[in-house]
Amino acid sequence: MSELLKIDNVTINFGGLTAVDSLNMTLTEGNIRALIGPNGAGKSTIFNLVTGIYTPSKGRIIFRGQIINKLPPHKITGRGIARTFQNIRLFSELSVIDNVKIGYHCRSRGSFIDALLRSPAIKREEAHTHERALTCLALMELADKAEEVAGNLSYGEQRRLEIARALATNPALLCLDEPAAGMNPIEKEKLANIIRKIKEMGITIFLVEHDMKFVMNLAEKVTVLDYGKIIASGTPAEVQRNPAVIEAYLGKEVV
Amino acid sequence: MDSLLTNYISPYYIKIFTLVGIYIIIALGLNFISGVTGQLSFGHAAFVSIGAYTAAILTTRLQLPFLPSLLVGGLLAAVVGILLGFPILRLTGDYLGIATLGFGEIVIVVFQNMDITGGTIGLSGIAKNTSLSLVVLVVIFTIWSMYRLENSRFGRALMAIREDEIAANVMGINITAYKIQAFGIGTFFAGIGGGLYAHMIQYLNPTDFGFSRSFEYLTFVVLGGLGSIPGTILGTTVLTLAPEFLRFVAEYRMMIYGALMVIMMIFRPRGLLGGVNLSKKIRALKNKKKTTIPSDAR
């Protein structure tokens, strides 16, 4: 198993606040890696760094052997990193299938001139985009909602649509920012199965999550973050026993 | 063609319908920028004026044929739109609106102080080349282009930008590049409309392209429905015909436009036809006829 993503000594400051401090982390290809930690620990900040929304103040981010931390988000998506958002960010007035088709944007080419001329090649591309979008929707069990307006979906469906849209970009690494937030236990179990299915497709998964139980059943390796620093890393069982983690995170629940 | 029409319709009506057509072209251009891509523009009339002056100067001073001059006017408006787009399309919302407003005022001042445009006296002696049939053809071309542009990978990217810029960016869309292209296309149609307008009215004055005109175009689009092609056509038609046929509307035109904006924002912020997808509605109706599944108990 080779190294897919390497976060090399990355620091980011917002004014006087150091949100992520000299962080080192390596993601192995084909694994599910979880990142946990209390509120404000810097988990989402790491996602924003990896996907290019923020640029590190110091350090490098290496994806498939290439430095990506100076690239804008749309180029990083092209390289094969996709993400979902903690607070759902769908194109809520567009149809469900159009949302997913937009995910395929970086794998297709049609310019505005192509849009006007509609050559046979572009029609084929459009047909392929449609097919691809339906496949992603089917995987997330949303195929029957394809023509609905995204904003009208239920909360759980919207979360799944975000994953479908991210999958459409054809990623090697899928970053899921609290995918189970606000879901009931049955929905969570369903989601865990879907995540395992995505892993079986050969996509590496980087997961930020609040729900410890959800993570423990899913991830091969768990990293615990507190105040922008890694306080523990290892298998779910190891992490659960770690006194530093219990103090920072689980302590509140163990009482 | 038009001479044939005059046997049936009075020249007055031909003039009005030509004007409606020209405004539809211009408003569809604005709808592409503000409705589809979601970028607020208060300076659309400035691009109309660039197209109008360019085409008029080419035909009057350089004696060039009308159609190529019209095209050059549209292209120059697009080039100015693209050049302006580079610095200002990084702004969002209100800031972008203010920047376009400022640009619109600059264009007027420039035209007022140039010799070739006739300065504040205006540019007269423009040949009457615009016919109703030509305008109808251009309107059809514009609607066709807009429809194809919106229903494509390109159009989806623009709508994604309107809905959520960060999410669009993370989905692999180069947002600045797409906004600039949309701005270029929208301003191209403004320029074409301007050229047609110049060769219909036959006299240009910079004050005809001020903020109040930009605001009128925005009213056309907002009344009908931001982002909707049929909505824009409806809004433009109603608001252009109303002052012609209802005298009291003409007198209080700007007041009514303002009041309409307020009422629309309260009761139908998405416009008369906003959020109504006609082609989808028709498709849904057809499907309903085909399959007679009982409606679920929702």
Interface residues (C-beta under 8 A of the other chain):
Chain A: T51 I53 P72 P73 H74 T77 G78 A82 R83 F85 R89 L90 F91 S92 E93 L94 D98 K101 I102 G103 H105 C106 S108 R109 G110 S111 F112 D114 A115 L116 R118 I122 E125 E126 T129 E147 R165 T169
Chain B: S145 R148 L149 N151 S152 R153 F154 G155 R156 A157 M159 A160 E163 D164 I166 A167 A168 N169 V170 M171 G172 I173 N174 I175 Q181 I185 G275 K280
